[in-house]
């Protein structure tokens, strides 16, 4: 928004200015790698890599089918909602609601900034009420309210009202986005955690999150843009079903478990 409204002209932004955020992101990634390299590892990680002979591979991962299914199902519903209300929403506000690109950018920037601030708050709350309750709250709310919220957002309206409805959607998504990483990490013991979380998560995000915007635009070209809202709602219902039947990960966390008992 700063580049668009304050620093660059429209032509400059379209010709080369759009690359600036990618450069900034790349530099921040380098900083993140440096910080990560200096962080202390957990005791479980150090003990596992010192004493365990168990190696992370797909064959070892297949010993955890319940955890894999949980990661896939939670990610499928959560990532569709997440991509819909973060990546796709600017196009939605322009193509469906009728806002200009500049106004849509302002709405999305403010909403996503608030969304960013909500993450540690919701994460802190999950330490008290549990991850499972947060995921259930997300599943119920996203299943019931995605269709009406997107319906309201599709109507011509003021920037303020669009921002309010958009923030309502992001408030719902925060129930998933604030805890999804820790929930999945708590499912796997340390020796298989990176592969156990990373592999099914990456595949599911690519299949569901990566295609969300394309599906939305395709359904719009077919003359049925409302179908996409039902698709998002149905995906959230899948996550809800898994959340209802899963165990509370705080009480059954694998974060501090090692594979020493397997090797002894």
Secondary structure, DSSP 8 states (H G I E B T S, - for coil): -HIIIII--HHHHHHTGGGHHHHHHHHHHHHHHHHHHHS---HHHHHHHHH------HHHHTT-HHHHHHHHHHHHHHHHHHHHHHTSHHHHIIIII---HHHHHHHHHHHHHHHHHHHHHHHHHHHHH-HHHHHHHHHHHHHHHHHHHHHHHTS---HHHHHHHHHHHHHHHHHHHTTHHHHHHTTS-GGGHHHHHHHHHHHHIIIIIHHHHHHHHHHHHTT-THHHHHHHHHHHHHHHHHHHHS--TTTT--TT--SHHHH-
